[in-house]
Structure formats: C-alpha cells, structure tokens
Amino acid sequence: MSRISLTAGFAAAFVLAAFGTVHATPSRAWQLDLPAVTPAVVTTLPAAPAPAAPVQVPVLEQPVAADPQPVHESASQAAAHAGADAKASAEQACLATAVYFESKGEPLKGQLGVAHVILNRTKSGRFPRSVCGVVRQPGQFSFVHGGRLPTVAHGGAQWKTALAVAALALSGTSSAPAPKALFFHARSVSPGWHLTRVAAIGNHVFYR
C-alpha cells in the first residue's frame, strides 16, 4: 500500500470516529466547542374572521288607506275654498288700503270708523256692493287714480295696523264708532254738506 492511500485511510477513520462520537453522546457537544442550537420561534397567525351573515332588512308593510274622497268632489271643494279665500283677501286688501291712506295717522277708533263707512256704503244701495267697488269708485277717495290703488309697503307697522282694522271690521264683531255713517272729511276742511253729523273722531267728522 502506498503512503498516500495509508494517509487517506487514517483520515477517513478519524472523521468517522469523530462523527460517531458526536452522535453517540449529544449531551457532550460542549466538549467539542460546538455552538448551542436555539429552537426556532414559530409565529402563529390569527385565523381569518368568518364572513358576516347577510343582514336581513325587514320589509315594512304600508298601511292601507281609507277609501279616498272622490277626486271630482275634493277638487270642486278645494276650488270653492280657494275662491272664497281669494275674495276675502282682495276685500280685506282694498279696505286696508283705504284705511291706510285715509286714516293711518288717526287713533284706532278713527281708523275703524273709516272702515265702517266703506262697509256701510256696500249695504246702502247707493254705492257699489263690493268693498273694492266702493274704494275704486271715481271721485270718492283722493288716493285713487283711474280706478287703481297705489302700492303700499307691506312691511310697515301702519300697514299691518290697517290690515288688522280691516279684518276686525269685516268680521262683524266690532260696533261702528260712527253708526250708519256714509261720509267723512277732515276737520281742516268745510265742504258745506247738508248731511246729519254722526260723530267726530280724531281728525275726522262723520256724516250720514
């Protein structure tokens, strides 16, 4: 046997002896200066949440309405009410305009007297039968021009007072300060009327 083969044989025998010794006595690994093995750390991931169950939305039943009023009846009634409201509103506006321009600086009793003069005219048979007709009648009120009423600033306190006076007079619940009066004039003038004087309120004198 050559020297190289003999040397290789001794080397192989030494490695096998060393390997066998390490595996046979693992508790003496420190004797061979081998590093200690650290156990691997296993991280456990949380399980994925289960899918949420679909939300069931309750279906609300619509209440059953009572038998509706016939369309033609409800429409006709609505039209009648609308017409009545529009007429009352127009009458009140005309009366309030007359009260405003003729007596806005007068005491409330004097303003109510002016309103009643106009209402008395509608019932006399000598003048138009509607409030707006009396107010627009030519030659009766100086603030009316060509049968048209001037525009009033509706936000003012005096206009609101005139509206309230007109509503009170139209309601029929107030007594007339100048009973049965059909005419009035300012104290500052003397028209020379041959009429019966009824009352003097504020700056106005009332006649019938």
QUIVENFEN-V516730 format. One record per run of one state. SS is the DSSP state (H for helix, E for strand, L for the rest). FROM is the first residue (numbers start at 1). TO is the last residue. If there is no record, write none. Layout:
BEGIN
SS:FROM:TO / SS:FROM:TO
END
This chain:
BEGIN
L:1:2 / H:3:24 / L:25:25 / H:26:32 / L:33:70 / H:71:103 / L:104:107 / H:108:124 / L:125:130 / H:131:136 / L:137:144 / E:145:145 / L:146:147 / E:148:148 / L:149:156 / H:157:171 / L:172:182 / E:183:186 / L:187:196 / E:197:201 / L:202:203 / E:204:207 / L:208:208
END
